[in-house]
Amino acid sequence: MKLLKKLTPLLALLALLNTSCTKEYITEEYVTENIGSQVRTFIYDVQPADWKVAHSADGRNYWYAEFDNFNLTNSVLEYGAVTADILYTYDIESNAQSWNKLPYVFPFTTVDNKVIGENIRFEYEHERVTFVIEDLDGATPEDILGELTFKLSIITK
């Protein structure tokens, strides 16, 4: 026991020296020169009539709206990047809005003023983008009562 008490400070010192020698270095690069990439942004104002109901293999129902986008080429699918956002109005009185990256759990308000979570995501393939809304509890999502605005960004080299 006495030996352990004498060794404890030495072990603590060795542990401190060992951890101070194994720093992890993270380098951030800020590219300020033209690297030859292009970003194309597309805004989709999706109306309630644009949405269709579909049924997944496990029995869940979901809404989807799909659109042609001929900029989603095979080159983009293989070498590019695609992101999507939804415009969310978080204060109706002041019309305060923000863009939220997809996938996004959206606090959807129903006709009877219940707030439920809807998962909003996007899928893309050659020349087509699809926006999807699914209820988190697996039920059919609530009716879409108004326009939803999405932004699709395609990054190519």
C-alpha positions as CSV (number, residue, x, y, z in Angstrom):
1,M,0.0,0.0,0.0
2,K,2.9,2.4,0.9
3,L,4.5,1.5,-2.4
4,L,1.3,2.4,-4.3
5,K,1.1,5.8,-2.5
6,K,4.7,6.5,-3.5
7,L,4.2,5.5,-7.1
8,T,0.9,7.4,-7.6
9,P,2.6,10.9,-8.2
10,L,5.1,9.3,-10.5
11,L,2.3,7.6,-12.5
12,A,0.4,10.8,-12.7
13,L,3.4,12.7,-14.0
14,L,4.0,10.0,-16.6
15,A,0.4,10.2,-17.7
16,L,0.6,14.0,-18.0
17,L,3.8,13.8,-20.0
18,N,2.3,11.2,-22.3
19,T,-0.8,13.1,-23.0
20,S,0.9,16.4,-23.6
21,C,3.1,14.7,-26.3
22,T,0.2,13.3,-28.3
23,K,-1.5,16.5,-29.4
24,E,-3.9,16.3,-32.2
25,Y,-3.4,19.0,-34.9
26,I,-6.2,20.2,-36.9
27,T,-5.5,22.4,-39.9
28,E,-8.1,24.7,-41.4
29,E,-7.6,25.9,-44.9
30,Y,-9.3,28.9,-46.3
31,V,-9.2,28.9,-50.1
32,T,-9.2,32.4,-51.5
33,E,-8.2,31.7,-55.0
34,N,-10.4,30.5,-57.8
35,I,-10.4,26.7,-57.7
36,G,-12.6,26.2,-60.7
37,S,-15.8,25.1,-58.9
38,Q,-19.3,26.3,-59.9
39,V,-22.3,26.5,-57.6
40,R,-25.7,26.6,-59.2
41,T,-28.7,27.3,-56.9
42,F,-32.3,26.6,-57.8
43,I,-35.3,27.8,-55.9
44,Y,-38.4,25.6,-55.9
45,D,-41.7,27.1,-54.7
46,V,-43.7,23.9,-54.2
47,Q,-47.4,24.4,-54.1
48,P,-49.8,22.1,-52.3
49,A,-51.0,20.6,-55.6
50,D,-47.5,19.6,-56.5
51,W,-47.4,17.0,-53.7
52,K,-48.4,13.3,-54.2
53,V,-48.9,10.6,-51.6
54,A,-46.9,7.4,-51.9
55,H,-46.6,4.2,-49.9
56,S,-43.3,2.7,-48.8
57,A,-42.7,-1.1,-48.6
58,D,-43.2,-1.1,-44.8
59,G,-46.6,0.5,-45.1
60,R,-45.8,4.1,-44.2
61,N,-47.3,6.9,-46.3
62,Y,-45.4,10.0,-47.3
63,W,-45.7,13.0,-49.5
64,Y,-43.3,13.7,-52.3
65,A,-42.8,16.3,-55.0
66,E,-40.4,15.7,-57.8
67,F,-39.0,18.0,-60.4
68,D,-36.7,17.7,-63.5
69,N,-33.4,19.4,-63.1
70,F,-31.1,18.8,-66.1
71,N,-28.1,20.1,-64.2
72,L,-28.1,16.9,-62.2
73,T,-25.8,15.2,-64.7
74,N,-23.8,12.0,-64.3
75,S,-20.7,14.1,-63.7
76,V,-22.4,15.8,-60.7
77,L,-23.6,12.5,-59.4
78,E,-20.1,11.1,-59.6
79,Y,-17.8,14.1,-58.8
80,G,-20.0,16.9,-57.5
81,A,-22.0,17.7,-54.4
82,V,-25.7,18.5,-53.9
83,T,-27.3,20.1,-50.9
84,A,-30.8,21.3,-50.2
85,D,-32.5,23.6,-47.7
86,I,-36.0,24.5,-46.8
87,L,-37.1,28.1,-46.0
88,Y,-38.7,28.2,-42.6
89,T,-40.7,31.1,-41.2
90,Y,-40.1,31.0,-37.5
91,D,-42.0,34.2,-36.7
92,I,-45.1,34.8,-38.7
93,E,-45.8,38.3,-37.4
94,S,-42.4,39.7,-38.5
95,N,-42.0,37.2,-41.4
96,A,-38.6,36.2,-39.9
97,Q,-37.2,33.4,-41.9
98,S,-34.1,31.1,-42.1
99,W,-32.8,28.4,-44.4
100,N,-32.6,25.0,-42.8
101,K,-30.5,22.2,-44.2
102,L,-32.2,19.0,-45.2
103,P,-32.9,16.6,-43.7
104,Y,-34.8,18.6,-41.2
105,V,-37.4,17.8,-38.6
106,F,-40.0,20.4,-39.2
107,P,-42.6,21.4,-36.5
108,F,-45.6,21.1,-38.8
109,T,-48.8,22.7,-37.6
110,T,-52.0,20.8,-38.4
111,V,-55.4,22.3,-39.3
112,D,-56.6,21.8,-35.7
113,N,-53.4,23.6,-34.4
114,K,-51.5,20.5,-33.2
115,V,-47.8,20.6,-33.7
116,I,-46.2,17.4,-34.9
117,G,-42.8,16.5,-36.3
118,E,-42.4,15.9,-39.9
119,N,-39.1,14.7,-41.4
120,I,-38.3,16.6,-44.6
121,R,-35.6,15.3,-46.8
122,F,-34.5,15.3,-50.4
123,E,-33.3,12.7,-52.9
124,Y,-31.7,13.2,-56.2
125,E,-30.7,11.2,-59.2
126,H,-29.9,11.8,-62.9
127,E,-31.8,14.9,-63.9
128,R,-34.4,14.7,-61.1
129,V,-34.8,16.0,-57.6
130,T,-37.5,14.8,-55.1
131,F,-38.5,16.5,-51.9
132,V,-40.1,14.1,-49.3
133,I,-42.2,14.7,-46.2
134,E,-42.8,11.9,-43.8
135,D,-44.5,11.8,-40.4
136,L,-42.2,10.7,-37.6
137,D,-44.9,8.4,-36.1
138,G,-45.4,6.6,-39.4
139,A,-48.9,7.9,-40.1
140,T,-49.8,9.7,-43.2
141,P,-48.4,13.2,-43.0
142,E,-50.8,16.1,-42.6
143,D,-52.1,17.9,-45.6
144,I,-49.8,20.5,-46.9
145,L,-51.7,23.8,-46.6
146,G,-49.3,26.3,-48.2
147,E,-46.4,26.9,-50.4
148,L,-43.0,25.4,-49.3
149,T,-39.8,26.9,-50.6
150,F,-36.7,24.7,-51.2
151,K,-33.2,25.7,-52.3
152,L,-31.1,23.1,-54.2
153,S,-27.4,23.8,-54.6
154,I,-25.3,21.9,-57.1
155,I,-21.5,22.1,-56.8
156,T,-19.4,21.0,-59.7
157,K,-15.8,21.3,-60.7
